[in-house]
Amino acid sequence: MANETERNETDQQSENLLVATAKAIGKAAGAVASTVVHHESQGGAAPTAAAAIPAPVADAKPAKLPKRNKARLPRRQKKALGKAQLHAHS
């Protein structure tokens, strides 16, 4: 019997937590909606998420990647060169 009342209490606590969370989300959504409606009613466009966040300052030039060793040839070209040198010597 004691376990059953403990379960009912934990179920009720989790239900209360969900209700409280839903109310908080509803209040925040209502505040955002009223701000947008108020802003639009005064002739302005709806604020966007991009307008709220300032753009990061970019460097003048992006960093260059290090140059690769171009003296190394791809595998197929190396193999072809090796075969050509082998036939040239024979």
C-alpha positions as a LaTeX table, in Angstrom:
\begin{tabular}{lrrr}
\hline
Residue & $x$ (\AA) & $y$ (\AA) & $z$ (\AA) \\
\hline
Met1 & 0.00 & 0.00 & 0.00 \\
Ala2 & 2.86 & 2.38 & 0.85 \\
Asn3 & 4.51 & 1.76 & $-2.54$ \\
Glu4 & 1.26 & 2.62 & $-4.31$ \\
Thr5 & 0.93 & 6.00 & $-2.58$ \\
Glu6 & 4.60 & 6.76 & $-3.31$ \\
Arg7 & 4.01 & 6.02 & $-7.00$ \\
Asn8 & 0.93 & 8.25 & $-7.04$ \\
Glu9 & 2.92 & 11.07 & $-5.45$ \\
Thr10 & 5.78 & 10.75 & $-7.97$ \\
Asp11 & 3.30 & 10.61 & $-10.85$ \\
Gln12 & 1.59 & 13.72 & $-9.53$ \\
Gln13 & 4.94 & 15.51 & $-9.09$ \\
Ser14 & 6.03 & 14.71 & $-12.64$ \\
Glu15 & 2.62 & 15.82 & $-13.91$ \\
Asn16 & 2.96 & 19.12 & $-12.02$ \\
Leu17 & 6.44 & 19.60 & $-13.49$ \\
Leu18 & 5.09 & 19.06 & $-17.00$ \\
Val19 & 2.26 & 21.51 & $-16.41$ \\
Ala20 & 4.66 & 24.13 & $-15.04$ \\
Thr21 & 7.00 & 23.66 & $-18.03$ \\
Ala22 & 4.13 & 23.96 & $-20.50$ \\
Lys23 & 2.96 & 27.17 & $-18.82$ \\
Ala24 & 6.46 & 28.66 & $-18.99$ \\
Ile25 & 6.78 & 27.79 & $-22.68$ \\
Gly26 & 3.34 & 29.24 & $-23.35$ \\
Lys27 & 4.22 & 32.51 & $-21.62$ \\
Ala28 & 7.44 & 32.84 & $-23.61$ \\
Ala29 & 5.68 & 32.09 & $-26.91$ \\
Gly30 & 2.97 & 34.59 & $-26.04$ \\
Ala31 & 5.53 & 37.28 & $-25.28$ \\
Val32 & 7.28 & 36.70 & $-28.60$ \\
Ala33 & 4.00 & 36.70 & $-30.51$ \\
Ser34 & 2.82 & 39.92 & $-28.87$ \\
Thr35 & 6.14 & 41.60 & $-29.67$ \\
Val36 & 5.90 & 40.58 & $-33.32$ \\
Val37 & 2.29 & 41.69 & $-33.60$ \\
His38 & 3.06 & 45.00 & $-31.89$ \\
His39 & 6.03 & 45.61 & $-34.18$ \\
Glu40 & 4.03 & 44.79 & $-37.33$ \\
Ser41 & 1.14 & 47.01 & $-36.27$ \\
Gln42 & 3.52 & 49.96 & $-36.17$ \\
Gly43 & 4.45 & 49.45 & $-39.83$ \\
Gly44 & 7.67 & 47.53 & $-39.41$ \\
Ala45 & 8.50 & 44.10 & $-40.72$ \\
Ala46 & 8.65 & 41.18 & $-38.34$ \\
Pro47 & 12.06 & 40.91 & $-36.70$ \\
Thr48 & 14.04 & 37.93 & $-37.88$ \\
Ala49 & 16.36 & 35.73 & $-35.90$ \\
Ala50 & 19.29 & 36.97 & $-37.99$ \\
Ala51 & 18.55 & 40.56 & $-36.99$ \\
Ala52 & 18.74 & 39.69 & $-33.32$ \\
Ile53 & 22.16 & 38.02 & $-33.60$ \\
Pro54 & 25.00 & 40.25 & $-34.81$ \\
Ala55 & 27.12 & 38.87 & $-37.65$ \\
Pro56 & 30.62 & 37.74 & $-36.63$ \\
Val57 & 33.47 & 39.91 & $-37.83$ \\
Ala58 & 35.35 & 38.09 & $-40.60$ \\
Asp59 & 39.08 & 38.40 & $-41.24$ \\
Ala60 & 40.18 & 40.23 & $-44.39$ \\
Lys61 & 41.64 & 37.05 & $-45.91$ \\
Pro62 & 40.98 & 33.43 & $-45.03$ \\
Ala63 & 44.04 & 31.42 & $-44.06$ \\
Lys64 & 45.66 & 29.51 & $-46.92$ \\
Leu65 & 46.15 & 25.79 & $-46.81$ \\
Pro66 & 49.74 & 24.55 & $-46.82$ \\
Lys67 & 51.08 & 23.66 & $-50.28$ \\
Arg68 & 51.42 & 20.01 & $-51.07$ \\
Asn69 & 54.53 & 18.23 & $-52.23$ \\
Lys70 & 53.96 & 18.31 & $-55.99$ \\
Ala71 & 57.16 & 16.37 & $-56.71$ \\
Arg72 & 55.34 & 13.19 & $-55.70$ \\
Leu73 & 53.37 & 11.74 & $-58.58$ \\
Pro74 & 50.20 & 9.69 & $-58.23$ \\
Arg75 & 50.55 & 5.92 & $-58.08$ \\
Arg76 & 49.51 & 5.22 & $-61.70$ \\
Gln77 & 51.96 & 7.73 & $-63.12$ \\
Lys78 & 54.76 & 6.30 & $-60.99$ \\
Lys79 & 53.95 & 2.81 & $-62.18$ \\
Ala80 & 53.90 & 3.93 & $-65.83$ \\
Leu81 & 57.25 & 5.72 & $-65.37$ \\
Gly82 & 58.77 & 2.62 & $-63.81$ \\
Lys83 & 57.60 & 0.43 & $-66.69$ \\
Ala84 & 58.90 & 2.94 & $-69.25$ \\
Gln85 & 62.31 & 3.03 & $-67.57$ \\
Leu86 & 62.41 & $-0.75$ & $-67.35$ \\
His87 & 61.70 & $-1.11$ & $-71.10$ \\
Ala88 & 64.16 & 1.67 & $-71.95$ \\
His89 & 67.01 & $-0.15$ & $-70.22$ \\
Ser90 & 66.32 & $-3.49$ & $-71.90$ \\
\hline
\end{tabular}
